[in-house]
Amino acid sequence: MPSSKKEQRSGQDSVKMDDAGVGVAGRETEADEPRDARVVRELLRSMGVGEGEYEPRVLHQFLELCYRYVVDILSDAQVYAEHAGKNNIDPDDVRLAIQSKINLSFSQPPPREVLLELARTRNKTPLPKTIAPPGSIPLPPEQDTLVSPNYQLLIPKKHLAQIEETEEDEDALYSETNQVQPS
């Protein structure tokens, strides 16, 4: 389709030139975008995210994420194919790589019945009774809070005697070395 405007490409942005040779800066038109960028833009549009609701770099970040994911999957599939003694990757290797990536990335929640049984057993134990004056906030007992001390310092007596002997020996040694010698 002939046009009187010339375009010069510079990175991801294009500069349109009018008949007088004056440049008009603008972003790439959808026809100039790579196919993958158009797909990501259409996915965002289908999810109800309009063109002006996100920064342009979001598109590039999604593309980078997609490319990295595909490279990870294909490199895992290559490892699986080599382990199986095959020269080429086949769809089964790719399926296995995707499944292993899903198993590591996402975990399935336990079945509803298991969660209900766990809730029943947990809820059988009554909450501790609190005695709080009217109008105040009822707090749990001191032993059930995270701010109470949960440790005790106890030094065994035998260990204390050894520490005292060591200190006495060090004091005697210090006093002997610091005595002034008559000259």
C-alpha positions in Angstrom: 0.0 0.0 0.0 1.8 3.2 -1.1 2.1 6.0 1.4 3.6 9.4 1.3 5.2 8.9 4.7 8.6 7.2 5.1 9.5 5.2 8.1 12.9 4.7 9.7 13.2 2.0 12.3 15.1 2.6 15.5 15.0 -0.3 18.0 11.4 -0.9 19.2 10.1 2.5 18.3 9.5 3.9 14.8 9.9 7.4 13.5 7.4 8.5 10.9 8.6 11.1 8.4 6.1 13.4 6.8 6.6 14.9 3.3 8.7 17.7 4.6 11.1 15.3 6.2 10.1 16.2 9.8 10.1 13.2 12.1 7.0 12.4 14.2 7.9 10.0 17.1 5.5 7.2 17.9 5.4 3.6 18.9 5.3 0.8 16.5 2.0 0.1 14.9 0.4 -3.2 15.5 1.4 -4.4 12.0 5.1 -3.6 12.7 5.1 -5.5 16.0 6.4 -9.0 16.3 3.8 -11.7 16.2 4.5 -12.7 19.8 4.0 -9.1 21.0 0.7 -8.9 19.3 -0.4 -12.2 20.9 0.6 -10.9 24.4 -1.2 -7.6 23.7 -4.3 -9.5 22.6 -4.2 -11.7 25.8 -4.0 -8.6 27.9 -7.0 -7.1 26.0 -9.0 -10.3 26.4 -8.4 -10.2 30.2 -9.9 -6.7 30.2 -6.6 -4.7 30.5 -6.8 -1.8 28.1 -4.0 -0.4 26.1 -3.3 2.6 28.3 -3.7 0.7 31.6 -0.2 -0.7 31.6 3.3 0.6 30.7 4.8 -0.4 27.4 7.6 -2.2 29.1 5.1 -4.7 30.6 4.7 -6.2 27.2 8.4 -6.7 26.9 8.5 -8.2 30.4 5.8 -10.7 29.5 7.7 -11.6 26.3 10.9 -12.1 28.3 9.1 -14.4 30.7 7.6 -16.4 27.9 10.9 -16.8 26.1 12.7 -17.8 29.3 9.9 -20.4 30.1 10.1 -21.9 26.6 13.9 -22.1 26.8 13.7 -23.8 30.2 11.2 -26.3 28.9 13.1 -27.1 25.8 16.4 -27.5 27.6 14.8 -29.9 30.1 13.3 -31.8 27.2 16.7 -32.0 25.6 18.1 -33.5 28.8 15.3 -36.0 28.9 15.8 -37.0 25.2 19.6 -37.4 25.8 18.9 -39.6 28.8 16.6 -41.7 26.7 19.3 -42.1 24.1 17.5 -40.1 21.4 19.1 -37.6 19.1 16.0 -35.4 18.8 13.4 -34.0 21.1 9.9 -35.5 20.6 6.6 -34.4 22.0 6.8 -36.9 24.9 10.0 -35.2 26.1 8.3 -31.8 26.0 5.3 -33.1 27.9 7.5 -34.6 30.5 9.5 -31.3 30.9 6.2 -29.3 31.2 4.9 -31.8 33.8 8.0 -31.7 35.8 8.0 -27.8 35.7 4.4 -27.8 36.9 5.1 -30.3 39.7 7.9 -28.0 41.0 6.1 -24.7 40.5 2.6 -25.5 41.6 1.3 -27.7 44.4 -2.2 -29.1 44.5 -4.2 -28.3 47.7 -5.3 -31.2 49.7 -8.8 -32.6 49.0 -11.7 -30.8 50.7 -12.5 -33.9 52.9 -9.0 -33.9 54.3 -9.3 -30.1 55.2 -12.7 -30.6 56.8 -11.5 -33.5 58.9 -8.4 -31.4 60.0 -10.7 -28.5 60.9 -13.0 -30.8 62.9 -10.1 -32.2 65.0 -8.6 -28.8 65.5 -11.9 -27.2 66.5 -12.6 -29.9 69.1 -10.1 -28.2 71.4 -11.8 -25.3 73.1 -10.1 -21.9 73.2 -8.6 -21.0 76.6 -10.9 -19.0 78.9 -9.8 -15.4 79.5 -10.8 -13.3 82.5 -10.9 -9.8 81.2 -12.5 -6.8 82.9 -15.5 -5.4 81.0 -14.6 -3.1 78.2 -11.1 -4.4 77.8 -9.6 -6.6 75.1 -9.4 -10.3 76.1 -5.9 -11.5 75.7 -4.7 -15.1 75.7 -2.8 -16.5 78.7 0.9 -15.5 79.0 2.2 -18.9 78.1 0.2 -18.8 74.8 1.7 -15.6 73.5 4.7 -15.0 71.4 6.0 -12.1 73.5 6.5 -14.2 76.7 10.1 -15.5 77.3 10.3 -19.0 76.0 13.8 -19.8 77.5 15.5 -20.2 80.8 19.1 -19.4 81.6 20.4 -22.1 83.9 24.1 -22.6 84.3 25.0 -25.9 86.0 26.7 -25.5 89.4 29.6 -27.7 88.3 30.2 -25.4 85.3 30.1 -22.3 87.6 32.8 -23.7 89.8 35.1 -24.3 86.8 34.5 -20.8 85.5 35.5 -19.3 88.9 38.7 -21.4 89.1 39.6 -20.3 85.6 39.1 -16.6 86.5 41.2 -17.0 89.7 44.0 -18.6 87.6 43.9 -15.8 85.1 44.0 -13.2 87.9 47.0 -14.8 89.5 48.8 -15.0 86.1 47.9 -11.3 85.4 49.2 -10.1 88.7 52.5 -12.0 88.3 53.2 -10.6 84.9 52.4 -7.0 85.9 54.7 -6.8 88.9 57.5 -4.3 88.6 61.0 -5.8 88.8 63.5 -3.9 91.0 66.5 -2.7 89.0 
